[in-house]
Amino acid sequence: MLEDATITCPYCWESIPLELDLSVGSQTYIEDCSVCCRPIVVSLRVDDEGGFEVDGRTEDE
């Protein structure tokens, strides 16, 4: 179950498109910004009804 989402890079403030795999459930992983190439910590929270929230932060937050 793939969903498209957009987050804002916490380094360069550009909008970054993500493709999220909701079938894995809630997770935290690192994805490099497609603009500035810095590592974004992506937090994905999936609820029981299939809804989700995603955000990105720097490694030291």
mmJSON file of the N, C-alpha and C atoms, coordinates in Angstrom:
{"data_MODEL":{"atom_site":{
"group_PDB":["ATOM","ATOM","ATOM","ATOM","ATOM","ATOM","ATOM","ATOM","ATOM","ATOM","ATOM","ATOM","ATOM","ATOM","ATOM","ATOM","ATOM","ATOM","ATOM","ATOM","ATOM","ATOM","ATOM","ATOM","ATOM","ATOM","ATOM","ATOM","ATOM","ATOM","ATOM","ATOM","ATOM","ATOM","ATOM","ATOM","ATOM","ATOM","ATOM","ATOM","ATOM","ATOM","ATOM","ATOM","ATOM","ATOM","ATOM","ATOM","ATOM","ATOM","ATOM","ATOM","ATOM","ATOM","ATOM","ATOM","ATOM","ATOM","ATOM","ATOM","ATOM","ATOM","ATOM","ATOM","ATOM","ATOM","ATOM","ATOM","ATOM","ATOM","ATOM","ATOM","ATOM","ATOM","ATOM","ATOM","ATOM","ATOM","ATOM","ATOM","ATOM","ATOM","ATOM","ATOM","ATOM","ATOM","ATOM","ATOM","ATOM","ATOM","ATOM","ATOM","ATOM","ATOM","ATOM","ATOM","ATOM","ATOM","ATOM","ATOM","ATOM","ATOM","ATOM","ATOM","ATOM","ATOM","ATOM","ATOM","ATOM","ATOM","ATOM","ATOM","ATOM","ATOM","ATOM","ATOM","ATOM","ATOM","ATOM","ATOM","ATOM","ATOM","ATOM","ATOM","ATOM","ATOM","ATOM","ATOM","ATOM","ATOM","ATOM","ATOM","ATOM","ATOM","ATOM","ATOM","ATOM","ATOM","ATOM","ATOM","ATOM","ATOM","ATOM","ATOM","ATOM","ATOM","ATOM","ATOM","ATOM","ATOM","ATOM","ATOM","ATOM","ATOM","ATOM","ATOM","ATOM","ATOM","ATOM","ATOM","ATOM","ATOM","ATOM","ATOM","ATOM","ATOM","ATOM","ATOM","ATOM","ATOM","ATOM","ATOM","ATOM","ATOM","ATOM","ATOM","ATOM","ATOM","ATOM","ATOM","ATOM","ATOM","ATOM"],
"id":[1,2,3,4,5,6,7,8,9,10,11,12,13,14,15,16,17,18,19,20,21,22,23,24,25,26,27,28,29,30,31,32,33,34,35,36,37,38,39,40,41,42,43,44,45,46,47,48,49,50,51,52,53,54,55,56,57,58,59,60,61,62,63,64,65,66,67,68,69,70,71,72,73,74,75,76,77,78,79,80,81,82,83,84,85,86,87,88,89,90,91,92,93,94,95,96,97,98,99,100,101,102,103,104,105,106,107,108,109,110,111,112,113,114,115,116,117,118,119,120,121,122,123,124,125,126,127,128,129,130,131,132,133,134,135,136,137,138,139,140,141,142,143,144,145,146,147,148,149,150,151,152,153,154,155,156,157,158,159,160,161,162,163,164,165,166,167,168,169,170,171,172,173,174,175,176,177,178,179,180,181,182,183],
"type_symbol":["N","C","C","N","C","C","N","C","C","N","C","C","N","C","C","N","C","C","N","C","C","N","C","C","N","C","C","N","C","C","N","C","C","N","C","C","N","C","C","N","C","C","N","C","C","N","C","C","N","C","C","N","C","C","N","C","C","N","C","C","N","C","C","N","C","C","N","C","C","N","C","C","N","C","C","N","C","C","N","C","C","N","C","C","N","C","C","N","C","C","N","C","C","N","C","C","N","C","C","N","C","C","N","C","C","N","C","C","N","C","C","N","C","C","N","C","C","N","C","C","N","C","C","N","C","C","N","C","C","N","C","C","N","C","C","N","C","C","N","C","C","N","C","C","N","C","C","N","C","C","N","C","C","N","C","C","N","C","C","N","C","C","N","C","C","N","C","C","N","C","C","N","C","C","N","C","C","N","C","C","N","C","C"],
"label_atom_id":["N","CA","C","N","CA","C","N","CA","C","N","CA","C","N","CA","C","N","CA","C","N","CA","C","N","CA","C","N","CA","C","N","CA","C","N","CA","C","N","CA","C","N","CA","C","N","CA","C","N","CA","C","N","CA","C","N","CA","C","N","CA","C","N","CA","C","N","CA","C","N","CA","C","N","CA","C","N","CA","C","N","CA","C","N","CA","C","N","CA","C","N","CA","C","N","CA","C","N","CA","C","N","CA","C","N","CA","C","N","CA","C","N","CA","C","N","CA","C","N","CA","C","N","CA","C","N","CA","C","N","CA","C","N","CA","C","N","CA","C","N","CA","C","N","CA","C","N","CA","C","N","CA","C","N","CA","C","N","CA","C","N","CA","C","N","CA","C","N","CA","C","N","CA","C","N","CA","C","N","CA","C","N","CA","C","N","CA","C","N","CA","C","N","CA","C","N","CA","C","N","CA","C","N","CA","C","N","CA","C","N","CA","C"],
"label_alt_id":[null,null,null,null,null,null,null,null,null,null,null,null,null,null,null,null,null,null,null,null,null,null,null,null,null,null,null,null,null,null,null,null,null,null,null,null,null,null,null,null,null,null,null,null,null,null,null,null,null,null,null,null,null,null,null,null,null,null,null,null,null,null,null,null,null,null,null,null,null,null,null,null,null,null,null,null,null,null,null,null,null,null,null,null,null,null,null,null,null,null,null,null,null,null,null,null,null,null,null,null,null,null,null,null,null,null,null,null,null,null,null,null,null,null,null,null,null,null,null,null,null,null,null,null,null,null,null,null,null,null,null,null,null,null,null,null,null,null,null,null,null,null,null,null,null,null,null,null,null,null,null,null,null,null,null,null,null,null,null,null,null,null,null,null,null,null,null,null,null,null,null,null,null,null,null,null,null,null,null,null,null,null,null],
"label_comp_id":["MET","MET","MET","LEU","LEU","LEU","GLU","GLU","GLU","ASP","ASP","ASP","ALA","ALA","ALA","THR","THR","THR","ILE","ILE","ILE","THR","THR","THR","CYS","CYS","CYS","PRO","PRO","PRO","TYR","TYR","TYR","CYS","CYS","CYS","TRP","TRP","TRP","GLU","GLU","GLU","SER","SER","SER","ILE","ILE","ILE","PRO","PRO","PRO","LEU","LEU","LEU","GLU","GLU","GLU","LEU","LEU","LEU","ASP","ASP","ASP","LEU","LEU","LEU","SER","SER","SER","VAL","VAL","VAL","GLY","GLY","GLY","SER","SER","SER","GLN","GLN","GLN","THR","THR","THR","TYR","TYR","TYR","ILE","ILE","ILE","GLU","GLU","GLU","ASP","ASP","ASP","CYS","CYS","CYS","SER","SER","SER","VAL","VAL","VAL","CYS","CYS","CYS","CYS","CYS","CYS","ARG","ARG","ARG","PRO","PRO","PRO","ILE","ILE","ILE","VAL","VAL","VAL","VAL","VAL","VAL","SER","SER","SER","LEU","LEU","LEU","ARG","ARG","ARG","VAL","VAL","VAL","ASP","ASP","ASP","ASP","ASP","ASP","GLU","GLU","GLU","GLY","GLY","GLY","GLY","GLY","GLY","PHE","PHE","PHE","GLU","GLU","GLU","VAL","VAL","VAL","ASP","ASP","ASP","GLY","GLY","GLY","ARG","ARG","ARG","THR","THR","THR","GLU","GLU","GLU","ASP","ASP","ASP","GLU","GLU","GLU"],
"label_asym_id":["A","A","A","A","A","A","A","A","A","A","A","A","A","A","A","A","A","A","A","A","A","A","A","A","A","A","A","A","A","A","A","A","A","A","A","A","A","A","A","A","A","A","A","A","A","A","A","A","A","A","A","A","A","A","A","A","A","A","A","A","A","A","A","A","A","A","A","A","A","A","A","A","A","A","A","A","A","A","A","A","A","A","A","A","A","A","A","A","A","A","A","A","A","A","A","A","A","A","A","A","A","A","A","A","A","A","A","A","A","A","A","A","A","A","A","A","A","A","A","A","A","A","A","A","A","A","A","A","A","A","A","A","A","A","A","A","A","A","A","A","A","A","A","A","A","A","A","A","A","A","A","A","A","A","A","A","A","A","A","A","A","A","A","A","A","A","A","A","A","A","A","A","A","A","A","A","A","A","A","A","A","A","A"],
"label_entity_id":["1","1","1","1","1","1","1","1","1","1","1","1","1","1","1","1","1","1","1","1","1","1","1","1","1","1","1","1","1","1","1","1","1","1","1","1","1","1","1","1","1","1","1","1","1","1","1","1","1","1","1","1","1","1","1","1","1","1","1","1","1","1","1","1","1","1","1","1","1","1","1","1","1","1","1","1","1","1","1","1","1","1","1","1","1","1","1","1","1","1","1","1","1","1","1","1","1","1","1","1","1","1","1","1","1","1","1","1","1","1","1","1","1","1","1","1","1","1","1","1","1","1","1","1","1","1","1","1","1","1","1","1","1","1","1","1","1","1","1","1","1","1","1","1","1","1","1","1","1","1","1","1","1","1","1","1","1","1","1","1","1","1","1","1","1","1","1","1","1","1","1","1","1","1","1","1","1","1","1","1","1","1","1"],
"label_seq_id":[1,1,1,2,2,2,3,3,3,4,4,4,5,5,5,6,6,6,7,7,7,8,8,8,9,9,9,10,10,10,11,11,11,12,12,12,13,13,13,14,14,14,15,15,15,16,16,16,17,17,17,18,18,18,19,19,19,20,20,20,21,21,21,22,22,22,23,23,23,24,24,24,25,25,25,26,26,26,27,27,27,28,28,28,29,29,29,30,30,30,31,31,31,32,32,32,33,33,33,34,34,34,35,35,35,36,36,36,37,37,37,38,38,38,39,39,39,40,40,40,41,41,41,42,42,42,43,43,43,44,44,44,45,45,45,46,46,46,47,47,47,48,48,48,49,49,49,50,50,50,51,51,51,52,52,52,53,53,53,54,54,54,55,55,55,56,56,56,57,57,57,58,58,58,59,59,59,60,60,60,61,61,61],
"pdbx_PDB_ins_code":[null,null,null,null,null,null,null,null,null,null,null,null,null,null,null,null,null,null,null,null,null,null,null,null,null,null,null,null,null,null,null,null,null,null,null,null,null,null,null,null,null,null,null,null,null,null,null,null,null,null,null,null,null,null,null,null,null,null,null,null,null,null,null,null,null,null,null,null,null,null,null,null,null,null,null,null,null,null,null,null,null,null,null,null,null,null,null,null,null,null,null,null,null,null,null,null,null,null,null,null,null,null,null,null,null,null,null,null,null,null,null,null,null,null,null,null,null,null,null,null,null,null,null,null,null,null,null,null,null,null,null,null,null,null,null,null,null,null,null,null,null,null,null,null,null,null,null,null,null,null,null,null,null,null,null,null,null,null,null,null,null,null,null,null,null,null,null,null,null,null,null,null,null,null,null,null,null,null,null,null,null,null,null],
"Cartn_x":[0.845,0.0,0.894,1.106,1.981,1.178,1.722,1.106,2.185,1.798,2.693,2.47,3.56,3.489,4.61,4.485,5.513,5.872,7.185,7.656,8.564,8.862,9.794,11.134,12.192,13.535,13.869,14.318,14.641,15.961,16.687,17.951,17.786,17.24,17.161,15.744,14.76,13.368,12.645,13.196,12.528,11.501,10.466,9.472,10.056,9.986,10.579,9.463,9.279,8.262,8.777,7.911,8.237,7.2,7.618,6.692,6.759,5.65,5.601,4.941,5.518,4.942,4.218,2.892,2.113,1.948,2.165,1.989,3.027,4.116,5.158,4.757,3.862,3.448,4.308,4.219,4.98,6.469,7.253,8.693,9.422,10.705,11.602,12.795,13.151,14.28,14.94,16.115,16.873,16.693,16.392,16.322,17.046,17.944,18.674,17.764,17.906,17.152,17.553,16.581,16.855,17.404,17.381,17.894,19.284,19.411,20.686,21.487,20.909,21.575,21.889,21.345,21.577,20.586,20.962,20.112,18.927,17.733,16.499,16.022,15.711,15.102,13.599,13.074,11.659,10.931,9.89,9.056,7.676,7.297,5.999,5.188,3.995,3.086,1.828,1.501,0.333,-0.655,-1.933,-2.932,-3.667,-4.516,-5.228,-6.198,-6.661,-7.611,-6.92,-5.592,-4.861,-4.466,-4.836,-4.397,-2.929,-2.29,-0.872,-0.482,0.627,1.276,2.744,3.361,4.786,5.427,6.642,7.391,8.883,9.641,11.077,11.788,12.931,13.711,15.198,16.018,17.47,17.885,19.081,19.561,19.768,20.003,20.293,19.1,17.896,16.689,16.18],
"Cartn_y":[-1.173,0.0,1.24,1.82,2.973,4.27,5.266,6.607,7.634,8.669,9.784,10.847,11.461,12.538,13.533,14.711,15.736,16.266,16.354,16.965,18.124,18.959,20.057,19.669,19.81,19.498,20.451,19.921,20.785,21.54,21.276,21.963,23.071,22.735,23.706,24.246,23.72,24.163,23.925,23.078,22.708,21.613,21.531,20.456,19.195,18.091,16.832,15.792,15.227,14.176,12.845,12.11,10.784,9.783,8.555,7.456,6.565,6.453,5.759,4.396,3.377,2.034,1.854,2.058,1.985,0.556,-0.449,-1.844,-2.27,-1.543,-1.85,-1.363,-0.393,0.178,1.37,1.775,2.935,2.623,3.634,3.434,4.758,4.695,5.842,5.41,6.242,5.9,7.178,7.036,8.16,8.189,9.369,9.554,10.857,10.802,11.998,12.94,14.226,15.25,15.206,15.235,15.197,16.525,17.571,18.876,19.129,19.049,19.388,18.164,16.982,15.694,15.456,16.259,16.029,15.009,14.278,13.195,13.704,13.315,13.67,12.442,12.608,11.53,11.606,10.61,10.561,9.697,10.24,9.493,9.311,8.053,7.703,6.998,7.511,6.895,6.475,5.191,4.638,4.161,4.574,4.125,2.887,2.324,1.081,1.229,2.451,2.679,2.976,2.975,3.245,4.694,5.543,6.941,7.032,8.11,8.245,9.701,9.899,11.196,10.982,11.928,11.83,13.184,13.175,14.415,14.12,15.173,15.043,15.997,15.56,16.405,16.163,17.005,16.821,15.681,15.179,14.071,14.47,15.755,16.172,16.765,16.663,17.161,16.145],
"Cartn_z":[0.0,0.0,0.0,-1.168,-1.307,-1.329,-0.671,-0.64,-0.967,-1.682,-1.94,-0.878,-0.444,0.542,0.238,0.787,0.628,2.009,2.27,3.509,3.139,4.113,3.917,4.504,3.706,4.2,5.344,6.489,7.624,7.448,6.378,6.111,5.075,3.895,2.796,2.586,3.3,3.291,1.955,1.109,-0.14,0.131,-0.692,-0.591,-1.223,-0.476,-0.908,-1.047,-2.238,-2.401,-1.861,-1.189,-0.664,-1.134,-1.331,-1.58,-0.344,0.364,1.647,1.495,2.122,2.136,3.469,3.458,4.697,5.193,4.328,4.742,5.773,5.884,6.86,8.252,8.316,9.593,9.963,11.218,11.69,11.651,11.284,11.166,11.181,11.452,11.367,10.533,9.563,8.696,8.189,7.581,7.04,5.527,4.992,3.542,3.211,2.237,1.837,1.064,1.329,0.606,-0.863,-1.744,-3.18,-3.708,-2.88,-3.291,-2.707,-1.383,-0.742,-0.29,-0.423,-0.129,1.343,2.237,3.669,4.189,5.255,5.768,6.59,6.181,6.885,7.646,8.928,9.71,9.453,8.77,8.412,9.433,10.055,11.002,10.384,10.224,9.661,10.736,10.991,11.953,11.208,11.296,10.61,11.671,11.565,12.541,12.025,12.851,12.526,11.356,11.089,10.004,8.676,8.654,7.425,7.237,8.18,8.133,8.515,8.122,8.455,8.636,9.354,9.525,9.241,8.582,8.289,8.528,9.063,9.215,9.086,8.859,8.718,9.664,10.173,11.085,10.856,11.426,11.326,12.258,12.06,12.898,14.35,14.618,15.99,16.717,16.145,16.827,17.805],
"occupancy":[1.0,1.0,1.0,1.0,1.0,1.0,1.0,1.0,1.0,1.0,1.0,1.0,1.0,1.0,1.0,1.0,1.0,1.0,1.0,1.0,1.0,1.0,1.0,1.0,1.0,1.0,1.0,1.0,1.0,1.0,1.0,1.0,1.0,1.0,1.0,1.0,1.0,1.0,1.0,1.0,1.0,1.0,1.0,1.0,1.0,1.0,1.0,1.0,1.0,1.0,1.0,1.0,1.0,1.0,1.0,1.0,1.0,1.0,1.0,1.0,1.0,1.0,1.0,1.0,1.0,1.0,1.0,1.0,1.0,1.0,1.0,1.0,1.0,1.0,1.0,1.0,1.0,1.0,1.0,1.0,1.0,1.0,1.0,1.0,1.0,1.0,1.0,1.0,1.0,1.0,1.0,1.0,1.0,1.0,1.0,1.0,1.0,1.0,1.0,1.0,1.0,1.0,1.0,1.0,1.0,1.0,1.0,1.0,1.0,1.0,1.0,1.0,1.0,1.0,1.0,1.0,1.0,1.0,1.0,1.0,1.0,1.0,1.0,1.0,1.0,1.0,1.0,1.0,1.0,1.0,1.0,1.0,1.0,1.0,1.0,1.0,1.0,1.0,1.0,1.0,1.0,1.0,1.0,1.0,1.0,1.0,1.0,1.0,1.0,1.0,1.0,1.0,1.0,1.0,1.0,1.0,1.0,1.0,1.0,1.0,1.0,1.0,1.0,1.0,1.0,1.0,1.0,1.0,1.0,1.0,1.0,1.0,1.0,1.0,1.0,1.0,1.0,1.0,1.0,1.0,1.0,1.0,1.0],
"B_iso_or_equiv":[0.0,0.0,0.0,0.0,0.0,0.0,0.0,0.0,0.0,0.0,0.0,0.0,0.0,0.0,0.0,0.0,0.0,0.0,0.0,0.0,0.0,0.0,0.0,0.0,0.0,0.0,0.0,0.0,0.0,0.0,0.0,0.0,0.0,0.0,0.0,0.0,0.0,0.0,0.0,0.0,0.0,0.0,0.0,0.0,0.0,0.0,0.0,0.0,0.0,0.0,0.0,0.0,0.0,0.0,0.0,0.0,0.0,0.0,0.0,0.0,0.0,0.0,0.0,0.0,0.0,0.0,0.0,0.0,0.0,0.0,0.0,0.0,0.0,0.0,0.0,0.0,0.0,0.0,0.0,0.0,0.0,0.0,0.0,0.0,0.0,0.0,0.0,0.0,0.0,0.0,0.0,0.0,0.0,0.0,0.0,0.0,0.0,0.0,0.0,0.0,0.0,0.0,0.0,0.0,0.0,0.0,0.0,0.0,0.0,0.0,0.0,0.0,0.0,0.0,0.0,0.0,0.0,0.0,0.0,0.0,0.0,0.0,0.0,0.0,0.0,0.0,0.0,0.0,0.0,0.0,0.0,0.0,0.0,0.0,0.0,0.0,0.0,0.0,0.0,0.0,0.0,0.0,0.0,0.0,0.0,0.0,0.0,0.0,0.0,0.0,0.0,0.0,0.0,0.0,0.0,0.0,0.0,0.0,0.0,0.0,0.0,0.0,0.0,0.0,0.0,0.0,0.0,0.0,0.0,0.0,0.0,0.0,0.0,0.0,0.0,0.0,0.0,0.0,0.0,0.0,0.0,0.0,0.0],
"pdbx_formal_charge":[null,null,null,null,null,null,null,null,null,null,null,null,null,null,null,null,null,null,null,null,null,null,null,null,null,null,null,null,null,null,null,null,null,null,null,null,null,null,null,null,null,null,null,null,null,null,null,null,null,null,null,null,null,null,null,null,null,null,null,null,null,null,null,null,null,null,null,null,null,null,null,null,null,null,null,null,null,null,null,null,null,null,null,null,null,null,null,null,null,null,null,null,null,null,null,null,null,null,null,null,null,null,null,null,null,null,null,null,null,null,null,null,null,null,null,null,null,null,null,null,null,null,null,null,null,null,null,null,null,null,null,null,null,null,null,null,null,null,null,null,null,null,null,null,null,null,null,null,null,null,null,null,null,null,null,null,null,null,null,null,null,null,null,null,null,null,null,null,null,null,null,null,null,null,null,null,null,null,null,null,null,null,null],
"auth_seq_id":[1,1,1,2,2,2,3,3,3,4,4,4,5,5,5,6,6,6,7,7,7,8,8,8,9,9,9,10,10,10,11,11,11,12,12,12,13,13,13,14,14,14,15,15,15,16,16,16,17,17,17,18,18,18,19,19,19,20,20,20,21,21,21,22,22,22,23,23,23,24,24,24,25,25,25,26,26,26,27,27,27,28,28,28,29,29,29,30,30,30,31,31,31,32,32,32,33,33,33,34,34,34,35,35,35,36,36,36,37,37,37,38,38,38,39,39,39,40,40,40,41,41,41,42,42,42,43,43,43,44,44,44,45,45,45,46,46,46,47,47,47,48,48,48,49,49,49,50,50,50,51,51,51,52,52,52,53,53,53,54,54,54,55,55,55,56,56,56,57,57,57,58,58,58,59,59,59,60,60,60,61,61,61],
"auth_comp_id":["MET","MET","MET","LEU","LEU","LEU","GLU","GLU","GLU","ASP","ASP","ASP","ALA","ALA","ALA","THR","THR","THR","ILE","ILE","ILE","THR","THR","THR","CYS","CYS","CYS","PRO","PRO","PRO","TYR","TYR","TYR","CYS","CYS","CYS","TRP","TRP","TRP","GLU","GLU","GLU","SER","SER","SER","ILE","ILE","ILE","PRO","PRO","PRO","LEU","LEU","LEU","GLU","GLU","GLU","LEU","LEU","LEU","ASP","ASP","ASP","LEU","LEU","LEU","SER","SER","SER","VAL","VAL","VAL","GLY","GLY","GLY","SER","SER","SER","GLN","GLN","GLN","THR","THR","THR","TYR","TYR","TYR","ILE","ILE","ILE","GLU","GLU","GLU","ASP","ASP","ASP","CYS","CYS","CYS","SER","SER","SER","VAL","VAL","VAL","CYS","CYS","CYS","CYS","CYS","CYS","ARG","ARG","ARG","PRO","PRO","PRO","ILE","ILE","ILE","VAL","VAL","VAL","VAL","VAL","VAL","SER","SER","SER","LEU","LEU","LEU","ARG","ARG","ARG","VAL","VAL","VAL","ASP","ASP","ASP","ASP","ASP","ASP","GLU","GLU","GLU","GLY","GLY","GLY","GLY","GLY","GLY","PHE","PHE","PHE","GLU","GLU","GLU","VAL","VAL","VAL","ASP","ASP","ASP","GLY","GLY","GLY","ARG","ARG","ARG","THR","THR","THR","GLU","GLU","GLU","ASP","ASP","ASP","GLU","GLU","GLU"],
"auth_asym_id":["A","A","A","A","A","A","A","A","A","A","A","A","A","A","A","A","A","A","A","A","A","A","A","A","A","A","A","A","A","A","A","A","A","A","A","A","A","A","A","A","A","A","A","A","A","A","A","A","A","A","A","A","A","A","A","A","A","A","A","A","A","A","A","A","A","A","A","A","A","A","A","A","A","A","A","A","A","A","A","A","A","A","A","A","A","A","A","A","A","A","A","A","A","A","A","A","A","A","A","A","A","A","A","A","A","A","A","A","A","A","A","A","A","A","A","A","A","A","A","A","A","A","A","A","A","A","A","A","A","A","A","A","A","A","A","A","A","A","A","A","A","A","A","A","A","A","A","A","A","A","A","A","A","A","A","A","A","A","A","A","A","A","A","A","A","A","A","A","A","A","A","A","A","A","A","A","A","A","A","A","A","A","A"],
"auth_atom_id":["N","CA","C","N","CA","C","N","CA","C","N","CA","C","N","CA","C","N","CA","C","N","CA","C","N","CA","C","N","CA","C","N","CA","C","N","CA","C","N","CA","C","N","CA","C","N","CA","C","N","CA","C","N","CA","C","N","CA","C","N","CA","C","N","CA","C","N","CA","C","N","CA","C","N","CA","C","N","CA","C","N","CA","C","N","CA","C","N","CA","C","N","CA","C","N","CA","C","N","CA","C","N","CA","C","N","CA","C","N","CA","C","N","CA","C","N","CA","C","N","CA","C","N","CA","C","N","CA","C","N","CA","C","N","CA","C","N","CA","C","N","CA","C","N","CA","C","N","CA","C","N","CA","C","N","CA","C","N","CA","C","N","CA","C","N","CA","C","N","CA","C","N","CA","C","N","CA","C","N","CA","C","N","CA","C","N","CA","C","N","CA","C","N","CA","C","N","CA","C","N","CA","C","N","CA","C","N","CA","C","N","CA","C"],
"pdbx_PDB_model_num":[1,1,1,1,1,1,1,1,1,1,1,1,1,1,1,1,1,1,1,1,1,1,1,1,1,1,1,1,1,1,1,1,1,1,1,1,1,1,1,1,1,1,1,1,1,1,1,1,1,1,1,1,1,1,1,1,1,1,1,1,1,1,1,1,1,1,1,1,1,1,1,1,1,1,1,1,1,1,1,1,1,1,1,1,1,1,1,1,1,1,1,1,1,1,1,1,1,1,1,1,1,1,1,1,1,1,1,1,1,1,1,1,1,1,1,1,1,1,1,1,1,1,1,1,1,1,1,1,1,1,1,1,1,1,1,1,1,1,1,1,1,1,1,1,1,1,1,1,1,1,1,1,1,1,1,1,1,1,1,1,1,1,1,1,1,1,1,1,1,1,1,1,1,1,1,1,1,1,1,1,1,1,1]
}}}
